[in-house]
Amino acid sequence: VLRSAVTGVGGYLPEDVVTNHDLAKIVHTSDEWIVERTGIRQRRKAAPEQGASDLAVEAAKRALDAAGRTPAEIDLIIVATTTPDLTFPATAALVQRKLGCPVGVAFDVQAVCSGFVYALSVADGFVARGLSKCALVIGAETMTRLMDWTDRGTCVLFGDGAGAVVLEPVQGQGTIEDRGLLGFALRCDGTKQDLLYVDGGPSTTGTVGHLRMQGNQVFRHAVINISEAVEAAAEAAGVPVSSVDWFIPHQANQRILEGVAKRLGIPHERVISTVAEHANTSAASIPLALAQGVADGRIKPGQMLLLEAMGGGLTWGACVIRL
Ligand code: ACO
């Protein structure tokens, strides 16, 4: 069986650190409120001249180094982003040029915070069918550009960053011992649009718009719906959730993360959490958390990983990976 396997991961965070205390100077909030309700202590903010593609390129370079690959070998780039540099071309096309990849396919996937899991499933289709020999899947976001800085209910939650993985084909036996992406479950419920959306766009207002959210409703849907998708992805992979070594959720809120882990019976020692330092970086949060877990030695080759995300759409989904 031909499978797609993760052969390198990398993450990049812009330099500028914005603490909760910094935010308390511009909106009526406090470090205490933000930490208690979300677990977030700080977030990063991209420099004015940095677009999502620039963050993506830095993460991609680190993932390529980890995989021992060069830009010349990349034949597919998928960028998951909801904050593209431009309406078009796709951020992936800008990344291709900036990385210096001479050929190949490049396009974006837009599923907001679920974008990385959606993009992985698309790339898996290319790699596992022999259509790509070396693919880059990147989550890259400049969420701070979508904030209404007068809305304390949203502006404290998000940050900027990028994470990337290299996917390559490997031959497997068709068992759960195989390396690779072993199972997916993806979902969307478009009737829940009003719970989380951006109030602008090229074909309506002609503006970029600001993020709008009914936080407590999103919270409720997140905890309930993610568990079902996680169970479905584990079933598709043929593994019980309890056998997973590392749970790597989308990093929106520590309480959501703990709520989902508890529902699934995953002990907190097996959960990767970066929400305190990164806040919610949308499509970038999972590959950033993965990169951190690999860099600090917790996540090792051969281990079973469970990824899950939920975001605007509402979209959500999960993926099981043998590293
Ligand atoms: N500082 C101080 N007070 C605040 C702030 C703030 N930053 N934000 C809201 N409040 C106030 C509200 O105005 C409200 O005051 P009121 O009672 O006087 O009206 C009070 O706090 C409670 O507001 P709630 O919205 O009910 O607070 P809740 O406990 O639900 O926490 C939060 C809000 C943190 C947004 C929570 O609902 C949440 O995390 N939801 C998930 C949303 C999320 O993470 N979305 C990300 C995208 S989707 C995803 O990635 C899963």
Residues whose N, C-alpha, C, O or C-beta is under 5 A from the ligand:
A	BS01	ACO	H28 T29 S30 W33 R37 T38 C113 R152 G153 V156 G215 N216 V218 F219 A222 A252 N253 M310 G311
